[in-house]
Amino acid sequence: MLGQIIISGLAMGAIYALVAIGYAFVWNTMAIVNFAAGEFVTFAAYIFVATFITALGFPFVVAVLASAVLMALLGAVFTRVVFARLQNQRPLVAIISTVAVGIFLKEMARILYGPEPLMYAGPLGTASFTVMGVAIEWQHVLILGVVLALTLLQTVALKKTLAGKIMRAVAIDRDTAVLMGIPVQKVLAGAFAYASVLSALAGILLAPLFFVTTEMGSLVGLKAFIAMIIGGFGSIPGAILGGLILGVGENIGAYMISATYKDAIAFVFLLIFLVIRPEGILPERTADRA
């Protein structure tokens, strides 16, 4: 039982990690917290299940790619239309704009798809296999595999490709990047688009585990934010580690105490880390941009 709890906790933690990485990307490049991340999870799950799978009948892989592209465009449009107009204002103004976008996405999902929850079994269903007496669902393996592959590709892209080096340059010093001729606004749009894709993948991978509802992403986004604080605010490796720790910790806590308090366990973790290690496990190396 403990093995199954840990595996499912790792899978849920990987979902938190995906969204937390998006938080870190937006923070490092745009110096704001994207509080719409949870609603991007919700909206992507609805688009994927209700539109591309159910209504249009796309194959799973095609539906995933279509959802990712659509959410990337949505994120880029937000950056160019909203954030570009507010970036010279106080950071709080831009942060409030992400909250407004989140409310917009949630209500759009409710208007377009209705208030009724949607059920999606996924291509793997509830199939599982057993290792040393531990039943492991293939959906959990898929989640962990996707997060691992994305982490490796992202690391290589940031360190080895020109686009990755440009993004790192903007994250380190935006003003100097402008002087060097880097198209900063396009880089910011790309960073937010990538964060939107990560949230979209989180929603797609989460859909077979729970009902798709207009509230499904809100708590995921909040816990991903807690995961980033645990791992180290703005640190991408910290976001991954914080997500996994939070996922396993809340599962074990729910098993040992009560499933009723599962959501509260995340906030207990937050309070503990704020008291004993407020900078997180793997704090960001660069200075605070606030």
C-alpha angles and dihedrals in degrees: 000000000000090000092053091047091053094048093049089045091053090050092051090043089054088056090053089047093055092054092040091055087055090052090052094049093051092045094049095048104029102024092228135104113242102222089176092071093100092051090050085058090052097044093047092051091052094047091047098047104030101034112025100029104031106026101032099026096224119173113258097257094045091048091051092051093045092050092048093050093047093049091046089054090048091052093047092049090052091052096049098039103036112015095042088060094047104039092095090054125081112296089244090065092056091046091052088051090060089052089052091050089051092053089047093052094047093050092044089055089050092049097044100040105022131238096282117107117247124222122212122177095194128219092288098044113191094320115144142171132213127240118180090338094311116121109218121190117225089226089063090050090050091052094049092044093051093049092047093049093047091049092053094045092046092051092050092045094051094047104034109030129075092234090054092050091049091051091049090049091054090047092052099046121354095185094053090046089057091051090051090057098254112152094238097180091056090048091051090049090050093050093051091044090053091049088051090053090052090052089047091053089049090054093046093049092044096050097080091050098052140015114278106244136157089253098048096095100044096073092038090054092048093049091047088055089052089049090055091051091049093048096041126286109268095003114126095200087045091052090055094046093044092051093051093046092049094047094050093039096053092045093051091044092051090050095048098039113018138304087232090073097043095112092045091056090070090059091048088056089050093052092047093052093044088056103040103026113008092170090062132235097291106021121198112267097217124077123271110275097203 
